[in-house]
Amino acid sequence: MADPESVYSSFVSSLSIKMALSVVATGDEDPYDWRFRRVRDFGFKSHLLGQLRLQFPDANLRDLDRGFVDEAIIPTYSRCLQVGRPTLELVRTKVLGVRIGYERLLLPQKCEGRPNWCISLVEGRFFIPPSKEAKTDMTDDNIIQLLIEGQTTKEIAEDLHLSPRTIEHRIDKLKGRFEAKNLVHLVAKLVATQMGHREREKP
């Protein structure tokens, strides 16, 4: 197969909005000279993804976010090129401070010798912006946990033996601390913060 288009042209139009496809030209000996090229981006609307696209253009790997390139591109692509067959993996990493998770299928050029390109088919799982660290006390922590579990203000008040008005007041303060626009945004940020804590606690 001389070019990657001969592989992806038959299915690229049928990808879901959660999927993206790119090609990395891998002919150069120095991986930092490999060139990333976006073929099809994620189809769903996202301000966060828009910012990442601007900061992650078609370019040589040396010109992209070095932390992401060193962690999530060069090692896996190098192994895939070495074995010369498709590789499927779950990736959890950071790009420009944004925590991302996705499943990635790598398809190296099928040829004799070293592949000159590798197709990456990605299905996104989560894209979480840097979360603001906010000080909380034990009551706040209880409220946060119950919000994440889907409890209403009234249910939280009953569980914590406090008045609904006190819970509402606490939630309003949490919105301010976490810079959340509304309750749904607050819960999303709280979940993201909890995920970030778990990532940092990993050995």
LINJO-V177685 format. One record per helix or strand of 2 or more residues. SS is the DSSP state (h for helix, s for strand). FROM is the first residue (numbers start at 0). LEN is the number of residues. Records with the same first field share a line. If there is no record, write none. Layout:
# LINJO-V177685
SS = FROM-LEN, FROM-LEN
This chain:
# LINJO-V177685
h = 4-4, 11-3, 30-3, 46-9, 60-3, 65-18, 137-11, 152-8, 163-14, 182-19
s = 18-7, 34-6, 58-2, 86-9, 97-11, 116-12
